[in-house]
Amino acid sequence: MKIKYLFGLVLATMLYSSCSEDMMDRINKDETSKTADRVGAQFQLTDAEVATAYSVVNGAYAWYVSSYTEQLFGTGNNQLLKIEQRQVSEVAGATTFNNEWNATYSNLMNLKQMIEKCSEGGQDEDKTDLLGMAQLLAAINWGVLTDLHGDIPFSESCTDGIKNPKIDSQETVYKAIFELIDNGIANLSEGGSNGSKQDIIYGGDTEKWVALGHALKARYLLHTLNVNNITLSQIEAEAQAAIDGGFEGFYLGNGAFQFNGVSADNAWSAYQWSRYYIGSSTTVDDLMLERNDPREPCYNMSIGGDVVGVPGSTELASLTQTVNEPAWLENGAANLAIMSESEIYFILAEVQALQGKDATEAFQKAVSSNIAEYYQISGEEIADEDIDAYLEEIAPLFEADALKEIRIQKYLAQTRGEVIETYNDMRRIGLDEYPVKMTNPNNNNGGNRWPNMLPYGDSDVTSNPNVGAAFGTGNDAGMYIFSKKVWWAK
C-alpha cells in the first residue's frame, strides 16, 4: 500500500511539473491589472499628449536651448548659469538631458504600443482615428529626438529582446517621420470618434488632426530643404493645406485641459516658480524696442528690478529673482504650444518669399496671430487697431527685405515656448546667415562653445555600447556636439 501511494504521489508530481509553467503563468496573471497589453489604445492617448507637451517639447530641452538661441536668459546660480557661461561639463554632459532622453523614448514606447494595437491584427485594429493620432504624435517625438541629437537609436529601439539598439542615421529617421505623417493623414481622413473622450487637445476632431498632419509635414520638409530633393512649392502646398483645413495650432490647454492649481501648472511656470532660472534677454528685448513692438511689455516684465539679462553675463546670471522675466511665466494656466498657429503662417511666408512671391498676407497673419497669443497668455488685452498699427510700422522693414523680417519676426514669436524650432531654424539657415546674431561671448571662449546638437542621454551612454562609442570617452566625451552637425543643417 505504501508503494502504491508513493507511486501516486510521484505521478501527481510529474504531471504537475509538466504543466506547472503554463499553469503558474495563468495563476500569476493579474486579470484586474491594466497592463499595456490589456488597456485599450484610447486610454494611452491622453498620457501621450501630456508627455509630448510637458516632457518632450516644453521640458529641459527647451529651457536649455532657449539660452543657446538667446530668446531667454539663464539665471539662478545653477544649471542655467552654467549654460550661460557655456561650461563644457554642462553643455556636453551626458547627464544634462538624460531625463528628457528617457522620457521621450518612454513616450515613444507608449505610442508604439498604440500603433501596434490599432494596426491590422491588433486588438483595436478598427480604430483608424486613434492610429492616425498616434502616428502624428510619434512623428513629433521622433522629430524632437533626431533634430536635437542627430543620429539616434531608432529601428531597434523600443523593441523587446534588444538591449543595445543600433544608431540609425538622421536621414533614416526622417524617412520614417514622413511615412508616419503620410499614414497618419490617411488614417485620420477615414474619420472616427474612438479618441473623442481621451483626446484632450482636439476632442477627437479628425479634421483638425488632418490639418495638423499637413502642418507637421510642412515643418519637416522645411527642415530638410538643404539636403532632400524638395521644392519650395511642395512646402507651400502642405502649409496651405493645413491652413485650408482649419489649422489653429496644436496646444495643450485652451479649454479641453486647464492647468488649475499647483499640481497642474504648465511646465514653464512650474519650472520658474521652483527654480527662478529664466529671465528676459537683451537679444530679444533690443529687437522689440527697435520696432516699438507691443509684445515688449509682455516679454520684459519687471519683477522688482530693471534688469534685462545680457547673454553671457556671469554677474547677472548668478542672480536669482532680480532679472526681469516674460509675463507668461507668471501664468500657470497658460497653454503649452506643441505647434502654434503662427508657425504655419511663418513657414508659408518664408517659402513664398524664397520663391519671389508676395508673402505679405501670410506674414501679417503670422505676426498678428502671435501678438494676440502673447497678450492672451499674459492676461492683457490689445485692440485690433493696435496690431494693425504695428504691422504698418514694420512694413518698411518687410518691404526692404521680406525674408529677413519674416525670420526675425518668427524668432520673436517663438520666444514663447517654441525655442526648439528656433534652434532648428538657426542650424538650417546657418548662424552666419541667420538675421539675429548671437552675442554671448562664451560661444567662442577657447573655441566653439555653441552646440550644433545636444549630447546623448547618460542612461544609453553608459549602458549601450553603440551610443557610448558615439559619445566618446575621456577628454573627447561629448565634444562631438561642437564640431559635428545634424544631417539637414547647413
HUZIPE-V733236 format. One line per field, one symbol per residue. ss: DSSP state (A for helix, B for strand, O for the rest). A space follows every 10 residues. Layout:
ss = ???
This chain:
ss = OAAAAAAAAA AAAAAAAAAA AAAAAAAAOO OOOOOOOOOO OAAAAAAAAA AAAAAAAOOA AAAAAAAAOO OOBBOOOOAA AAAAOOOAAA AOOOOOOAAA AAAAAAAAAA AAAAAAAAOO OOOOOOOAAA AAAAAAAAAA AAAAAAAAAO OBBOOOOOOO OOOOOOBBOA AAAAAAAAAA AAAAAAAAOO OOOOOOOOOO OOOOOAAAAA AAAAAAAAAA AAAOOOOOOO OAAAAAAAAA AAAAOOOOOB BBOOOOOOOO OAAAOOAAAA AAAAAOOBBO BAAAAAAAAA OOOOOAAAAO BOOOOOOOBO OOOAAAAOOO OOOOBOAAAA OOOOOBBBBO AAAAAAAAAA AAAAOOOOOA AAAAAAAAAA AAAAAAAAOO OOOAAAAAAA AAAAAAAAAA OAAAAAAAAA AAAOOOOOAA AAAAAAAAAO OOOOOOOOOO AAAAOOOOOO OOOOOOOAAA AAAOAAAAAA AOOAAAOOAA AAOOOOOOOO
